[in-house]
Amino acid sequence: MLHHAASAQHEAVAATHADPAVPVAATDARRRDVPVFLTGLGTVRAYKSVVLTSRVDGQIVRIDFDEGQNVHRGDVLVEVDPQPFAATLAQAQAAELRDQALLANARLDFNRAQDLAGRGAGTRQQLDTTRAQVAQLEASTKIDQAAITAAQVQLDYCKIRSPIDGRTGTRQVDEGNIVRANSTTGIVTINQIHPISVDFDLPADSLQQVRDHLAASETRAVAIDRDDHPLATGKLAVVDNQVNVATGTVRYKATFENADEKLWPGQFVSIRLQIEVRHDALTVPNTAVLRDPQGTFVFVVTPARVAEKRIVKTGFADKELTVIESGLEPGDQVVIDGQYRIQSGTAVTILSPAAAGIAEAPTP
């Protein structure tokens, strides 16, 4: 009986050696520092955006900017005909001079009436009348001063200034046109693009994780184009105060200096938000990780050059690496190419990733 068992074992071993080894590419499971990211689709917005409009009615007599020009806060961009407002100001100033002269005379009358009343030569009624005239003219001069201030404000509004630093867009109104204070059509839109903002959404279940990291340190955000090329690096600035119940997401805003102007209002980008760094995390290339109805697994090459199926628990994954939470040890060789030609127990020959035409996963 023992002889038959030994013979069967010998035949199985001989059959195993008789099968040609399957060439596969393999690499070691390694410990690395892995940045953990959340990624969301976003839209670039101007940091500030202002539609420049007139606050007075009148004809545009001068436009002092070019389309697409960088402007600064306080720069005069448009001038409205000031003559009607200058005339109104002059009229208010003349009225003030008139009332000041009347007030000076009324005060003299009051002083004389007061003196006469003190000597018993004047009536009480005359004293009260002159006192009332003084009060009335004092009120008139205050009205005049308010009218002068209002007229000066209207005259100042004839010079339309930029309220922010930014870049002008396409001009909507040309020189010679009449503008009105209640018009909904602006003259030009000014967008501040230094810095610039990106609005993006992330799933609501990541909210606490983001808030915890934001409270602990500044959260870095990277803007990425559709070809996965980084465009700019900035920081998370705003977390919205509510969850969008329709989409189950939270709106965030990141800001970027945008000195090279790679971000432009209206542009679609992806935002990669770094929320953690996993120190000494055990990682394998993404190509090593397979799935079947039993779960997630990898093929490990044993010292005897035999493939062994190993069930693993995975964590964070980026486009290159997957973090292994359990099931592997550092130094275990995992198959990264050729897995579909083998099964547990298959003899294998290890090719280097370079020989197999596979690039090694870079160290983050």
Disulfide bonds with the S-S distance in Angstrom:
none
